[in-house]
């Protein structure tokens, strides 16, 4: 019996469980410990390190250290610093921003590259086994989302009623423990090759910067700019949905509401929706094209934020639930379809670099700008010393601002973006920028 697929499914389960242990609940912990004003910095750090760490680690894995070993090393360091962050919180009567943020930042810097390494290990194993990565990887990847959900539910229900892991530093220890399991499990994966062959081409190719010249093509420039603008929305609910829903516990009329006490469990519906909506993408792309699918995503973000702002954990709980359901369209129709569009619209020789550029614009620049802007908006509208009724209005106003932003982006995209069918080749880019062939070894 071939056990490769189950083994890779476990690899993906553990990889994303590490992330799910804290990604949606960290904001709640920070809010409970007087660091609510700094939530944006913790989520922005994921975008900041995504601008350079995956590329650096990827180069090391390509040329010197096999990818499965690099995956193990990164999880060792990420887990160690996350454990140190948890230990600091456990031993410190009053948690301070500086030490916690420093330890967390180093952990995240080593974790974010593992997402790409995890894919590389899986693709290598499937290719070695003679399997079709396009056909066989998506069912394996779904177990990553399942792992994320399971970790969310674990930190939601674990711990005493007044100190569940989702509101304490214990979520950091859960993430660290899962990383340590990955340290050993990654080493059981099939070996990945490294390349010691000298690199050819000019310095643009050697630095992996060729994809940036896609901005010289109007169609792709517009697409990447709107990808960044939509990427602004990606981390907002990860950082602020949990503390917002939990805030209702302080209001007498909602104090005993199940949703207010189990925010992580409620938010896990978003990830469940995500697994279902992936299956709709091929049909929707064929039927509506990339512009139609991206517009669906953008308007879904409007609903995602707007329903959060209008809902509550009791009589209008259905709004929270519907917000979680539309998240699958908001996230998948953008991230997955955007990646497929980049793959279709670029030639093979620049395809990997173009995918990296898409990630930089969305999860790097867009998500960083979005979380810092969201932090400024929430801090301005939600004042901890204000009466609870005013704080609630501040929360609702903030969600409406986010919804309004998503609506503006959707309308602009509908007006500006024009999809054409011709793939962008490397030669077209070189012609546009006036370069010689990479084999000539220089740039005009």
LOBAKE-378958 format. One line per field, with one value per residue (C-alpha): residue number from 0; x, y, z. Coordinates in pm, 1 decimal, padded with zeros to 6 digits. Example, Ala and Ser with C-alpha at 12.3 -4.5 7.8 and 13.67 -1.06 7.14 Angstrom:
% LOBAKE-378958
pos <- c(0,1)
x <- c(01230.0,01367.0)
y <- c(-00450.0,-00106.0)
z <- c(00780.0,00714.0)
This chain:
% LOBAKE-378958
pos <- c(0,1,2,3,4,5,6,7,8,9,10,11,12,13,14,15,16,17,18,19,20,21,22,23,24,25,26,27,28,29,30,31,32,33,34,35,36,37,38,39,40,41,42,43,44,45,46,47,48,49,50,51,52,53,54,55,56,57,58,59,60,61,62,63,64,65,66,67,68,69,70,71,72,73,74,75,76,77,78,79,80,81,82,83,84,85,86,87,88,89,90,91,92,93,94,95,96,97,98,99,100,101,102,103,104,105,106,107,108,109,110,111,112,113,114,115,116,117,118,119,120,121,122,123,124,125,126,127,128,129,130,131,132,133,134,135,136,137,138,139,140,141,142,143,144,145,146,147,148,149,150,151,152,153,154,155,156,157,158,159,160,161,162,163,164,165,166,167,168,169,170,171,172,173,174,175,176,177,178,179,180,181,182,183,184,185,186,187,188,189,190,191,192,193,194,195,196,197,198,199,200,201,202,203,204,205,206,207,208,209,210,211,212,213,214,215,216,217,218,219,220,221,222,223,224,225,226,227,228,229,230,231,232,233,234,235,236,237,238,239,240,241,242,243,244,245,246,247,248,249,250,251,252,253,254,255,256,257,258,259,260,261,262,263,264,265,266,267,268,269,270,271,272,273,274,275,276,277,278,279,280,281,282,283,284,285,286,287,288,289,290,291,292,293,294,295,296,297,298,299,300,301,302,303,304,305,306,307,308,309,310,311,312,313,314,315,316,317,318,319,320,321,322,323,324,325,326,327,328,329,330,331,332,333,334,335,336,337,338,339,340,341,342,343,344,345,346,347,348,349,350,351,352,353,354,355,356,357,358,359,360,361,362,363,364,365,366,367,368,369,370,371,372,373,374,375,376,377,378,379,380,381,382,383,384,385,386,387,388,389,390,391,392,393,394,395,396,397,398,399,400,401,402,403,404,405,406,407,408,409,410,411,412,413,414,415,416,417,418,419,420,421,422,423,424,425,426,427,428,429,430,431,432,433,434,435,436,437,438,439,440,441,442,443)
x <- c(00000.0,00134.7,00145.5,00287.8,-00039.3,-00137.7,00213.6,00193.9,-00155.1,-00013.0,00270.4,00019.9,-00202.0,00087.2,00223.1,-00097.3,-00191.8,00120.5,-00027.9,-00386.8,-00288.1,-00239.3,-00323.1,-00689.3,-00658.8,-00338.1,-00526.7,-00756.4,-00458.8,-00294.9,-00620.7,-00662.4,-00308.5,-00327.4,-00160.4,-00472.5,-00323.3,-00031.7,-00221.2,-00151.6,00224.8,00210.7,00010.8,00204.0,00524.2,00403.6,00382.7,00714.8,00914.8,00729.9,00900.0,01240.7,01261.9,01090.5,01321.9,01637.9,01541.7,01428.9,01770.1,01943.3,01712.6,01768.0,02146.3,02284.2,02040.8,01777.9,01426.0,01300.3,01598.8,01552.2,01185.6,01296.5,01552.0,01304.4,01044.3,01306.8,01390.9,01029.6,00915.3,01201.7,01133.5,00757.1,00818.6,01043.6,00764.8,00522.8,00776.0,00829.5,00454.6,00427.9,00708.0,00623.0,00347.1,00286.1,00360.4,00551.4,00536.7,00912.0,01029.7,00717.6,00722.5,01094.1,01058.4,00741.4,00899.7,01194.8,00958.3,00740.1,01047.4,01139.0,00783.0,00664.2,00922.2,00800.9,00476.8,00669.4,00911.7,00618.5,00487.7,00831.7,00869.7,00524.3,00573.8,00911.1,00768.9,00473.7,00692.9,00937.2,00645.3,00528.5,00209.5,00037.2,00087.3,-00206.7,-00442.5,-00297.4,-00183.6,-00514.3,-00676.0,-00358.0,-00354.4,-00708.0,-00566.6,-00367.1,-00690.4,-00827.9,-00517.4,-00567.1,-00928.8,-00837.3,-00573.1,-00824.1,-01078.7,-00813.8,-00714.9,-01082.1,-01197.4,-00878.8,-00824.0,-01059.3,-01367.1,-01210.7,-00870.9,-00913.5,-00603.5,-00748.2,-00712.3,-00381.4,-00017.0,-00087.3,-00170.1,00197.2,00304.8,00058.8,00206.8,00561.7,00479.2,00338.2,00649.8,00869.5,00669.9,00733.5,01107.1,01118.8,00837.2,00982.9,01298.4,01094.4,00996.2,01165.8,01492.6,01479.3,01760.1,01991.5,02164.7,02531.4,02524.1,02645.0,02368.1,02357.0,02207.6,02240.1,02217.3,01839.5,01790.2,02040.9,01861.1,01520.2,01402.3,01283.4,00917.8,00924.1,00950.6,00593.8,00496.3,00592.6,00288.7,-00025.6,-00250.7,-00021.8,00063.8,-00306.2,-00358.6,-00068.5,-00165.0,-00521.3,-00383.4,-00196.0,-00506.2,-00715.8,-00433.4,-00495.1,-00802.7,-00631.7,-00519.0,-00779.4,-01022.1,-00735.0,-00620.2,-00946.8,-01239.9,-01160.2,-01118.9,-01428.8,-01651.5,-01508.5,-01573.8,-01946.5,-01880.4,-01849.1,-02199.7,-02464.7,-02709.9,-02447.8,-02239.1,-02373.5,-02390.7,-02210.0,-02046.4,-01900.7,-01731.7,-01616.5,-01499.6,-01236.8,-01490.1,-01721.8,-01442.3,-01341.5,-01650.4,-01445.1,-01186.3,-01456.6,-01608.9,-01264.6,-01231.9,-01569.1,-01520.4,-01195.9,-01408.5,-01608.2,-01308.0,-01263.1,-01632.5,-01642.2,-01321.5,-01453.3,-01795.8,-01709.6,-01339.1,-01076.6,-01245.3,-01577.3,-01414.7,-01202.7,-01510.2,-01691.2,-01400.8,-01401.6,-01775.4,-01745.2,-01495.0,-01755.4,-02001.0,-01734.3,-01663.8,-02012.3,-02181.1,-01927.5,-02012.9,-02389.7,-02397.1,-02390.4,-02349.5,-02719.0,-03016.9,-02800.0,-02563.1,-02669.2,-02477.6,-02156.5,-02221.1,-02291.4,-01976.0,-01777.3,-01943.6,-01862.2,-01500.1,-01438.4,-01528.7,-01342.6,-01018.0,-01007.5,-01147.2,-00872.1,-00569.4,-00617.9,-00767.6,-00508.4,-00230.4,-00387.5,-00420.9,-00054.1,00036.6,-00175.4,-00065.4,00313.3,00549.7,00722.3,01063.0,00931.4,00635.6,00791.4,00921.8,00580.2,00416.7,00666.9,00579.2,00208.1,00281.9,00492.6,00217.3,-00061.4,00074.7,00372.3,00293.0,-00086.8,-00127.4,00130.4,-00033.0,-00375.8,-00295.3,-00120.0,-00407.2,-00661.4,-00469.1,-00483.9,-00857.5,-00948.6,-00725.7,-00891.9,-01248.0,-01224.3,-01096.3,-01051.8,-01149.0,-01472.2,-01813.6,-01885.4,-02163.4,-01919.8,-01660.2,-01917.0,-02003.6,-01632.5,-01597.2,-01897.7,-01770.0,-01432.8,-01588.1,-01791.0,-01472.8,-01316.5,-01630.1,-01631.5,-01268.6,-01338.7,-01635.5,-01424.7,-01159.5,-01426.9,-01579.7,-01239.7,-01138.8,-01463.7,-01395.9,-01020.4,-00928.0,-00946.4,-00856.5,-00678.3,-00585.8,-00227.3,00029.5,00315.9,00647.0,00997.0,01092.5,00809.3,00934.8,01292.2,01176.1,00970.5,01263.7,01526.0,01739.0,01956.1,01903.5,02002.9,02265.6,02443.3,02500.8,02426.5,02141.1,02112.7)
y <- c(00000.0,00342.8,00557.5,00871.1,01063.4,00999.8,01099.4,01424.4,01486.6,01464.4,01698.6,01960.6,01903.9,01976.9,02267.3,02467.6,02354.0,02538.8,02856.7,02794.2,02764.4,03141.3,03325.4,03398.3,03409.7,03606.5,03936.2,03819.7,03738.4,04073.4,04258.4,04080.1,04176.9,04547.8,04528.3,04583.8,04901.9,04699.3,04412.8,04546.1,04524.4,04151.3,04076.0,04322.5,04139.7,03835.9,04054.3,04226.6,03903.7,03762.5,04029.9,03865.4,03554.8,03303.6,03410.0,03381.4,03045.3,02922.1,03001.2,02812.4,02513.6,02518.6,02529.6,02400.2,02237.0,01987.4,02129.7,01870.6,01944.5,02319.4,02272.0,02091.2,02359.9,02644.3,02474.2,02413.6,02783.5,02898.5,02662.6,02754.9,03128.0,03076.1,02865.6,03139.9,03391.5,03173.0,03126.5,03501.3,03556.0,03279.9,03421.1,03790.5,03940.9,04215.2,04139.8,04414.5,04480.3,04486.1,04143.1,03959.1,04125.3,04052.2,03680.7,03650.4,03828.5,03589.4,03293.3,03425.1,03506.7,03137.9,03008.6,03198.5,03034.0,02689.8,02734.2,02739.2,02471.2,02249.0,02280.5,02210.6,01893.4,01772.3,01852.0,01677.5,01365.6,01346.0,01399.9,01131.0,00891.9,00967.7,01141.3,01446.1,01742.2,01936.2,01645.7,01489.5,01789.2,01977.9,01691.1,01672.9,02049.9,02041.1,01860.8,02176.4,02369.1,02084.3,02108.7,02483.8,02429.7,02158.7,02382.7,02668.2,02443.7,02307.3,02649.8,02750.3,02467.3,02379.9,02528.3,02634.2,02839.2,03163.5,03103.4,02923.9,02892.9,03138.2,03417.3,03308.1,03248.1,02872.5,02912.0,02998.8,02673.3,02476.0,02627.4,02559.1,02196.0,02139.5,02296.7,02057.3,01763.3,01899.4,01915.1,01535.9,01456.8,01669.2,01456.6,01146.2,01298.6,01192.3,01372.5,01684.9,01764.4,02063.6,02227.8,02323.7,02425.1,02780.2,03027.0,03181.5,03503.1,03864.9,03997.8,04049.9,03676.4,03578.1,03788.4,03658.5,04008.4,03937.4,03921.6,04287.1,04389.1,04262.1,04608.8,04733.8,04549.0,04750.7,04447.1,04282.2,04610.2,04678.8,04323.3,04336.2,04680.4,04565.7,04246.1,04462.2,04674.6,04364.2,04211.9,04495.3,04301.3,03965.8,03991.8,04230.0,03967.1,03743.3,04023.3,04181.1,03939.7,03738.9,04033.4,04198.2,03893.8,03831.9,04198.0,04117.7,03922.2,04257.7,04362.8,04227.4,04133.4,03917.8,03795.7,03438.7,03409.1,03097.5,03280.1,03550.3,03281.0,03067.6,03316.7,03084.9,02807.5,03050.5,03186.2,02830.6,02831.5,03060.2,02788.5,02525.6,02751.6,02788.1,02413.0,02405.0,02712.8,02579.9,02328.6,02609.3,02787.5,02584.6,02623.5,02994.8,03073.4,02897.8,03060.9,03415.9,03463.9,03612.2,03952.5,03804.4,03578.8,03860.7,04083.9,03807.6,03801.6,04178.8,04201.8,03904.4,04110.6,04388.2,04138.0,03985.6,04318.9,04467.1,04165.6,04170.8,04532.9,04471.1,04138.4,04031.1,03693.2,03657.8,03776.1,03864.9,03571.7,03472.2,03774.7,03649.7,03303.2,03441.9,03654.4,03337.8,03156.8,03427.7,03424.1,03117.3,03319.1,03628.7,03443.2,03154.4,03336.2,03593.9,03394.3,03072.9,03228.7,03505.4,03248.4,03053.9,03374.5,03459.2,03105.4,03133.2,03482.5,03436.0,03212.5,02917.7,03084.9,03361.6,03179.2,03102.1,03456.0,03593.2,03379.8,03518.4,03870.9,03795.4,03681.6,03991.6,04224.1,04046.3,03882.4,04115.4,04476.6,04454.1,04265.6,04483.1,04807.2,04666.6,04553.6,04878.1,05083.0,04865.4,04913.5,05290.6,05282.0,05051.0,05237.8,05563.8,05430.9,05189.2,05364.5,05126.7,05393.2,05485.9,05346.5,04999.3,05131.0,05376.7,05103.3,04886.7,05172.1,05220.5,04855.4,04873.6,05193.3,05028.5,04731.9,04969.5,05154.7,04824.6,04733.4,05073.6,05033.0,04690.5,04836.0,05118.5,04868.0,04649.4,04937.9,05065.3,04714.1,04673.7,05001.9,04974.6,04606.9,04464.0,04099.2,03997.7,03644.5,03670.5,03528.9,03758.6,03608.8,03679.6,03805.8,04059.3,04194.9,04217.5,04402.1,04642.5,04724.5,04729.0,04440.2,04196.5,03824.0,03694.8,03485.0,03802.7,03871.1,04244.8,04496.8,04802.8)
z <- c(00000.0,-00095.6,00217.9,00054.5,00030.0,00395.9,00505.5,00308.1,00444.8,00798.4,00697.4,00580.4,00884.6,01122.1,00915.9,00932.7,01283.0,01400.2,01253.3,01355.6,01722.3,01747.5,01424.6,01503.7,01882.5,01942.1,01919.0,02199.2,02423.2,02349.1,02416.2,02749.7,02853.7,02782.0,02440.8,02233.9,02089.6,01947.5,01780.9,01432.5,01476.9,01554.3,01240.5,01025.6,01117.5,00921.8,00612.9,00677.8,00707.6,00404.8,00193.0,00225.8,00448.5,00213.3,-00069.4,00143.1,00290.7,-00051.3,-00202.8,00079.1,00027.0,-00349.1,-00333.3,-00002.7,00242.6,00129.8,00159.7,00409.0,00635.5,00596.3,00688.6,01004.6,01095.0,01044.1,01263.7,01530.0,01545.0,01507.5,01782.4,02014.3,01995.7,02024.6,02337.4,02474.5,02407.9,02602.8,02883.8,02906.3,02941.4,03202.2,03418.8,03384.1,03600.7,03343.6,02979.9,02797.7,02426.4,02354.2,02476.4,02357.2,02016.0,01968.1,02049.4,01843.9,01544.7,01529.6,01552.7,01269.9,01059.3,01058.1,01034.1,00725.9,00492.0,00603.0,00407.5,00079.3,00196.4,00289.0,-00067.4,-00213.8,-00007.1,-00109.5,-00480.1,-00481.3,-00315.9,-00553.3,-00860.6,-00747.8,-00707.3,-01062.0,-00949.6,-01097.2,-00861.7,-01010.3,-00949.8,-00633.6,-00426.9,-00368.3,-00170.0,00037.9,00093.2,00232.6,00536.7,00605.3,00651.7,00863.7,01083.0,01112.8,01223.3,01474.3,01633.8,01655.9,01827.7,02062.7,02194.2,02204.9,02431.7,02624.2,02968.8,03249.0,03164.5,03288.5,03126.8,02796.3,02584.2,02329.2,02586.4,02746.6,02656.9,02643.7,02274.3,02219.1,02385.9,02171.4,01856.0,01978.0,02061.0,01712.1,01558.7,01756.7,01621.2,01272.1,01343.9,01350.8,01110.5,00829.0,00834.5,00745.1,00410.3,00082.5,00020.3,-00194.0,-00438.7,-00419.6,-00713.0,-00719.2,-01084.8,-01150.5,-01225.0,-01571.0,-01697.2,-01593.6,-01239.5,-01268.8,-01323.3,-01055.5,-00795.7,-00900.7,-00992.8,-01346.7,-01237.8,-01126.8,-01491.1,-01530.1,-01409.9,-01755.3,-01892.4,-01813.3,-01766.3,-01513.0,-01340.2,-01280.5,-01158.0,-00910.0,-00779.3,-00711.9,-00557.4,-00308.7,-00245.0,-00179.6,00025.4,00272.2,00387.9,00446.3,00809.4,00953.7,01080.7,01194.8,01423.9,01535.9,01492.2,01805.6,02047.2,01895.5,01947.3,02294.4,02383.3,02396.3,02718.7,02895.8,02792.6,03035.8,02760.2,02584.7,02879.5,02862.6,02483.6,02360.4,02068.8,02294.4,02503.6,02209.9,01950.0,01802.3,01748.1,01571.0,01352.8,01256.3,01033.1,00808.1,00750.1,00697.8,00432.2,00278.1,00221.1,00045.1,-00173.1,-00321.9,-00511.6,-00676.6,-00826.4,-01150.0,-01241.3,-01156.5,-01344.6,-01653.4,-01627.8,-01516.0,-01589.6,-01359.3,-01341.4,-01234.4,-00975.0,-00831.8,-00809.5,-00620.1,-00376.7,-00333.7,-00268.8,-00033.0,00168.8,00185.8,00335.0,00558.8,00727.9,00708.5,00867.9,01150.5,01214.2,01218.2,01401.6,01764.8,01940.0,02027.2,01818.8,01520.3,01549.0,01197.3,01068.3,01227.4,01083.2,00735.1,00759.1,00825.5,00534.7,00279.6,00398.0,00181.8,-00127.7,-00005.0,00063.0,-00186.0,-00487.6,-00441.9,-00328.2,-00524.9,-00838.7,-00836.3,-00824.7,-01111.2,-01314.4,-01265.0,-01367.8,-01685.4,-01786.2,-01757.5,-01948.1,-01774.9,-01745.0,-01516.5,-01361.2,-01021.8,-00982.6,-01077.8,-00808.0,-00559.6,-00669.0,-00620.8,-00263.8,-00194.9,-00315.9,-00124.5,00191.2,00211.7,00122.5,00122.3,00448.7,00625.7,00517.8,00604.5,00956.3,01047.1,00904.0,01085.8,01410.2,01370.1,01295.3,01584.4,01829.8,01728.3,01752.0,02045.9,02359.1,02653.5,02908.7,02730.3,02837.2,02697.3,02472.5,02312.1,02268.3,02091.1,01856.9,01794.3,01699.1,01466.0,01303.4,01243.2,01063.2,00848.7,00750.1,00644.5,00446.8,00277.8,00174.6,00022.8,-00167.0,-00313.5,-00426.9,-00588.8,-00782.4,-00900.6,-01008.1,-01202.8,-01386.9,-01445.0,-01495.0,-01845.8,-01890.3,-02207.2,-02298.9,-02419.1,-02174.0,-02086.6,-02197.7,-02079.4,-02427.1,-02422.8,-02092.8,-02215.7,-02526.4,-02315.5,-02090.1,-02365.6,-02238.5,-02424.4,-02390.8,-02044.0,-02214.6,-02315.8,-01949.5,-01938.0,-01926.2,-02145.8)
